[in-house]
Amino acid sequence: MSLPNPHDYTRARRVAEHLRSEAVDEFWRGADAVLDRVCLNARARLARSTQRLQARLRRHRVSAAPGQVA
């Protein structure tokens, strides 16, 4: 039985490092996509909440205006 060629270990290590780097990059791309989606959803909810609050304030001002009969 012959011993493995030491150069094969070096190549295997380079391949493993490359694959590990790709996996880490893919993980962070996915994490960034999730964060972007969460932030977009949060901004949309905040915008809707702001619109609802402004509408309620307008209705309140109209109903509370002097001389108005509600």
C-alpha positions in Angstrom: 0.0 0.0 0.0 1.5 3.3 -1.1 1.3 6.5 1.0 -0.9 9.3 -0.2 0.8 12.0 -2.2 1.4 15.1 0.1 0.3 17.3 -2.8 -3.1 15.7 -2.7 -3.6 17.0 0.8 -2.6 20.5 -0.2 -5.0 20.4 -3.0 -7.7 18.9 -0.8 -7.2 21.6 1.7 -7.5 24.4 -0.9 -10.7 22.8 -2.2 -12.1 22.5 1.3 -11.2 26.2 2.0 -12.8 27.3 -1.2 -16.0 25.3 -0.5 -16.1 26.6 3.1 -15.7 30.2 1.8 -18.6 29.7 -0.7 -20.8 28.2 2.0 -20.1 31.2 4.3 -20.8 33.7 1.5 -24.1 31.9 0.6 -25.1 31.9 4.3 -24.6 35.7 4.5 -26.3 36.4 1.2 -29.4 34.5 2.6 -29.2 36.4 5.9 -29.0 39.7 4.1 -32.0 38.8 2.0 -34.0 37.9 5.1 -33.0 41.1 6.8 -33.9 43.2 3.8 -37.4 41.5 3.7 -37.9 42.1 7.4 -37.0 45.7 7.1 -39.2 46.2 4.1 -42.1 44.6 5.9 -41.5 46.8 9.0 -41.4 49.9 6.9 -44.6 49.0 5.2 -46.3 48.3 8.5 -45.0 51.6 9.9 -46.3 53.5 6.8 -49.8 51.8 7.2 -49.8 52.6 10.9 -48.9 56.2 10.2 -51.7 56.5 7.6 -54.3 55.0 10.0 -53.2 57.4 12.8 -53.4 60.4 10.5 -56.9 59.4 9.4 -58.0 59.0 13.0 -56.6 62.4 13.9 -58.4 64.0 10.9 -61.7 62.4 11.9 -61.2 63.5 15.5 -60.4 67.1 14.5 -63.5 67.2 12.3 -65.8 65.8 15.0 -64.3 68.0 17.7 -64.4 71.3 15.6 -66.5 74.0 17.3 -70.0 74.4 15.9 -70.0 70.9 14.3 -72.7 68.5 15.1 -71.4 65.0 15.2 
